[in-house]
Amino acid sequence: MKQTTKTPKNEPATAKGGPVKFHTKILQAGKTATGIEIPDEIIEKLGAGKRPPVRVTINGQTYRSTVAVMGGKFLVGVSAENRAKTGVAGGDEVDVQLQLDTQPREVTGPENIRRPIP
C-alpha cells in the first residue's frame, strides 16, 4: 500500500525534538495490526536518530511509543487500546503530532521478581 503524508504548508520551523505535525492515514495490516508511517523529514526534525522514543498525539489524546524501522520505513504502532482512546481505525486519515519523549521509562515488575533471590 502506498502511504502518503502531508506536512501542513504553514507549519512553522520546529526546534529539534518537536513537536512536529503531519497528516497521514492509519495503515492496517491483517485484521488488527495498525500503525502510522512517519515521513523521513519528520524523523530528521526530531533529531534523535532513527528509533527515537516519542509522544504521539491523535485527536487530542497522547500516548508514548518508540519509532520502529520496517522495510526501510519509519513506523509507530497504534495499539487497540490507543485506537479506542483516540477514536481511530485502520484507513482513517488523521492529523498527528510527534514529540520526543525525554521522560524516563520505568517498569515495575511483580513483587516476586523485584525482591532479591536468597
MARGU-478865 format. One record per atom (N, C-alpha, C, CB): x, y, z. Coordinates in steps of 0.02 Angstrom, whole numbers, padded with zeros to 5 digits, always signed. Glycine has a CB too. Example, Ala and Ser with C-alpha at 12.3 -4.5 7.8 and 13.67 -1.06 7.14 Angstrom:
+00660-00284+00390;+00615-00225+00390;+00660-00165+00390;+00565-00224+00452;+00642-00112+00354;+00684-00053+00357;+00645+00002+00394;+00704-00030+00286;
This chain:
+00042-00059+00000;+00000+00000+00000;+00044+00062+00000;-00048+00000+00060;+00030+00107-00045;+00067+00170-00049;+00044+00216+00006;+00059+00203-00118;+00090+00240+00046;+00074+00285+00102;+00090+00356+00082;+00113+00265+00166;+00043+00400+00093;+00056+00471+00080;+00047+00510+00143;+00010+00497+00024;+00090+00558+00153;+00084+00602+00211;+00092+00674+00187;+00137+00585+00265;+00061+00719+00224;+00066+00789+00207;+00084+00828+00269;+00000+00815+00176;+00136+00868+00263;+00154+00914+00317;+00117+00979+00303;+00232+00925+00322;+00081+01006+00352;+00045+01069+00340;+00091+01122+00311;+00013+01094+00404;+00068+01158+00258;+00110+01206+00223;+00132+01264+00267;+00073+01232+00163;+00090+01286+00311;+00107+01345+00351;+00136+01326+00419;+00046+01387+00361;+00159+01265+00425;+00188+01241+00488;+00254+01279+00500;+00200+01164+00486;+00261+01312+00557;+00323+01348+00570;+00381+01300+00581;+00315+01393+00631;+00441+01325+00571;+00500+01284+00585;+00499+01263+00658;+00566+01323+00568;+00518+01201+00670;+00514+01173+00737;+00584+01160+00763;+00472+01109+00738;+00595+01174+00827;+00659+01157+00858;+00665+01082+00861;+00664+01189+00930;+00727+01057+00862;+00738+00985+00866;+00700+00958+00927;+00813+00969+00871;+00670+00900+00917;+00632+00868+00970;+00558+00879+00965;+00656+00894+01036;+00538+00927+00922;+00467+00936+00909;+00436+00988+00953;+00431+00872+00918;+00371+00992+00955;+00327+00946+00920;+00324+00961+00845;+00257+00950+00949;+00311+00909+00806;+00302+00915+00734;+00235+00884+00716;+00360+00880+00694;+00201+00913+00667;+00135+00890+00647;+00135+00868+00574;+00082+00945+00659;+00094+00818+00559;+00085+00796+00490;+00018+00761+00484;+00143+00750+00468;-00006+00754+00422;-00069+00722+00407;-00054+00657+00373;-00115+00768+00362;-00088+00603+00393;-00074+00537+00364;-00134+00492+00371;-00013+00505+00398;-00126+00430+00349;-00179+00380+00354;-00155+00325+00401;-00197+00351+00283;-00201+00300+00443;-00185+00243+00486;-00181+00181+00442;-00240+00234+00544;-00122+00151+00440;-00111+00090+00400;-00139+00030+00437;-00037+00081+00384;-00164-00019+00400;-00187-00080+00431;-00157-00139+00393;-00265-00084+00432;-00130-00187+00430;-00103-00248+00402;-00138-00306+00436;-00024-00253+00410;-00168-00350+00398;-00205-00404+00428;-00269-00377+00461;-00162-00442+00480;-00293-00413+00512;-00356-00394+00544;-00348-00339+00596;-00387-00453+00576;-00292-00338+00632;-00287-00292+00689;-00224-00249+00693;-00293-00330+00751;-00173-00265+00656;-00110-00227+00661;-00117-00160+00626;-00051-00267+00630;-00108-00106+00664;-00113-00039+00635;-00053+00003+00655;-00179-00004+00658;-00038+00052+00613;+00018+00096+00627;+00017+00157+00583;+00083+00059+00619;+00066+00199+00594;+00073+00262+00557;+00142+00263+00528;+00060+00324+00603;+00146+00278+00462;+00212+00289+00431;+00232+00361+00444;+00211+00272+00355;+00294+00370+00467;+00319+00437+00482;+00367+00458+00426;+00355+00439+00552;+00354+00514+00395;+00398+00537+00340;+00470+00548+00364;+00370+00601+00309;+00517+00535+00320;+00588+00545+00336;+00602+00614+00364;+00630+00533+00274;+00571+00666+00334;+00585+00734+00356;+00562+00747+00428;+00552+00784+00309;+00511+00711+00450;+00487+00718+00519;+00539+00687+00567;+00417+00684+00528;+00565+00629+00548;+00617+00597+00589;+00678+00643+00594;+00638+00528+00559;+00696+00674+00538;+00753+00721+00538;+00740+00780+00584;+00767+00746+00467;+00679+00807+00583;+00662+00864+00625;+00666+00845+00700;+00592+00890+00609;+00649+00783+00716;+00653+00762+00786;+00726+00761+00810;+00621+00693+00796;+00772+00745+00764;+00844+00749+00779;+00869+00702+00832;+00860+00817+00798;+00840+00642+00837;+00862+00595+00889;+00874+00525+00862;+00810+00592+00944;+00897+00520+00800;+00912+00455+00772;+00852+00424+00738;+00937+00409+00826;+00860+00361+00718;+00809+00327+00679;+00755+00292+00720;+00841+00278+00635;+00767+00282+00784;+00718+00247+00826;+00706+00284+00891;+00742+00175+00841;+00684+00346+00887;+00676+00385+00949;+00613+00367+00988;+00675+00459+00932;+00616+00375+01054;+00554+00371+01094;+00514+00434+01081;+00570+00363+01171;+00448+00426+01071;+00406+00483+01054;+00341+00484+01093;+00391+00482+00979;+00311+00543+01095;+00243+00552+01119;+00201+00565+01056;+00236+00611+01173;+00151+00524+01046;+00108+00528+00987;+00041+00558+01009;+00098+00457+00954;+00019+00610+00974;-00046+00640+00990;-00091+00637+00929;-00038+00713+01014;-00149+00604+00938;-00200+00598+00886;-00266+00617+00919;-00202+00525+00855;-00304+00661+00887;-00369+00682+00913;-00366+00705+00986;-00419+00624+00907;-00312+00739+01003;-00305+00767+01070;-00284+00717+01124;-00369+00797+01090;-00274+00654+01105;-00253+00602+01152;-00180+00585+01139;-00299+00539+01146;-00140+00580+01192;-00069+00567+01186;-00050+00500+01217;-00028+00624+01218;-00005+00465+01182;+00022+00403+01209;+00096+00399+01193;-00016+00341+01182;+00132+00358+01231;+00204+00350+01221;+00217+00290+01177;+00240+00342+01289;+00269+00297+01135;+00288+00242+01091;+00361+00251+01070;+00242+00238+01029;+00385+00207+01028;+00452+00212+01000;+00447+00200+00925;+00501+00161+01034;+00481+00240+00887;+00481+00232+00814;+00519+00167+00797;+00514+00294+00779;+00491+00129+00751;+00523+00068+00726;+00540+00079+00652;+00476+00006+00735;+00588+00040+00628;+00605+00042+00557;+00589-00026+00529;+00681+00061+00546;+00544-00027+00480;+00524-00090+00447;+00523-00079+00372;+00454-00115+00473;+00560-00120+00336;+00561-00113+00263;+00587-00046+00240;+00493-00124+00235;+00631-00015+00280;+00659+00049+00262;+00613+00108+00277;+00677+00050+00191;+00556+00095+00310;+00509+00149+00326;+00506+00158+00402;+00439+00133+00298;+00493+00219+00422;+00486+00235+00493;+00412+00227+00512;+00511+00307+00509;+00399+00188+00564;+00331+00173+00584;+00323+00179+00659;+00310+00104+00561;+00262+00194+00680;+00244+00191+00751;+00177+00155+00755;+00241+00264+00784;+00171+00108+00800;+00110+00069+00806;+00054+00109+00839;+00124+00007+00846;-00007+00086+00825;-00067+00113+00858;-00104+00052+00883;-00112+00158+00808;-00095+00037+00948;-00124-00023+00978;-00200-00018+00981;-00096-00035+01047;-00233-00074+00995;-00306-00074+01003;-00326-00025+01058;-00333-00144+01020;-00288-00025+01113;-00302+00022+01168;-00297+00094+01144;-00253+00010+01227;-00245+00110+01106;-00237+00178+01082;-00286+00197+01026;-00166+00188+01057;-00307+00148+00986;-00359+00162+00937;-00425+00180+00972;-00370+00100+00890;-00441+00143+01025;-00502+00159+01063;-00496+00227+01097;-00515+00104+01116;-00438+00241+01125;-00426+00305+01161;-00431+00365+01113;-00357+00304+01194;-00406+00356+01051;-00405+00412+01004;-00464+00412+00956;-00341+00410+00964;-00503+00358+00956;-00561+00354+00913;-00545+00344+00839;-00602+00415+00921;-00491+00308+00824;-00471+00297+00754;-00472+00224+00737;-00402+00327+00741;-00471+00210+00672;-00469+00141+00647;-00424+00140+00585;-00541+00114+00630;-00404+00080+00565;-00364+00072+00505;-00399+00105+00446;-00351-00001+00490;-00363+00143+00405;-00390+00176+00347;-00411+00249+00360;-00449+00139+00323;-00417+00268+00424;-00436+00337+00440;-00379+00386+00423;-00455+00343+00514;-00397+00445+00399;-00348+00498+00390;-00348+00540+00454;-00365+00543+00328;-00288+00555+00478;-00281+00589+00542;-00225+00641+00540;-00267+00539+00598;-00231+00690+00585;-00176+00736+00598;-00139+00709+00658;-00202+00810+00611;-00073+00705+00652;-00031+00676+00704;+00019+00728+00728;+00007+00612+00677;+00031+00729+00792;+00085+00770+00820;+00134+00722+00855;+00057+00825+00871;+00197+00729+00838;+00251+00690+00870;+00297+00736+00908;+00290+00648+00818;+00320+00712+00964;+00368+00749+01004;+00415+00698+01036;+00334+00794+01058;+00479+00715+01042;+00525+00670+01076;+00500+00658+01147;+00596+00698+01077;+00505+00597+01170;+00486+00580+01239;+00551+00575+01279;+00446+00512+01242;+00564+00627+01317;+00627+00630+01354;+00619+00608+01427;+00654+00701+01353;+00559+00589+01447;+00548+00566+01515;+00574+00495+01523;+00472+00569+01534;+00600+00478+01582;+00624+00410+01593;+00568+00359+01584;+00655+00403+01663;+00585+00301+01560;+00537+00247+01553;+00553+00196+01607;+00540+00214+01482;+00506+00188+01652;+00516+00143+01708;+00461+00091+01709;+00517+00181+01775;+00481+00029+01722;+00433-00026+01726;+00441-00058+01795;+00445-00079+01669;+00385-00068+01828;+00386-00100+01893;+00360-00171+01884;+00343-00061+01945;+00403-00220+01899;+00384-00289+01892;+00348-00315+01953;+00445-00332+01879;+00324-00377+01949;+00290-00407+02006;+00337-00412+02066;+00264-00476+01987;+00308-00412+02126;+00346-00414+02188;+00396-00472+02190;+00298-00419+02248;+00375-00531+02168;+00420-00589+02172;+00481-00582+02127;+00382-00652+02153;+00479-00538+02078;+00537-00526+02036;+00580-00470+02064;+00515-00509+01964;+00549-00421+02097;+00586-00363+02122;+00628-00379+02185;+00537-00307+02138;+00608-00426+02225;+00645-00440+02286;+00706-00485+02269;+00600-00473+02339;+00759-00479+02307;+00819-00519+02294;+00806-00593+02304;+00876-00497+02340;+00840-00632+02263;+00835-00705+02270;+00885-00728+02324;+00850-00741+02201;+00860-00768+02372;+00905-00789+02427;+00959-00837+02404;+00866-00823+02482;
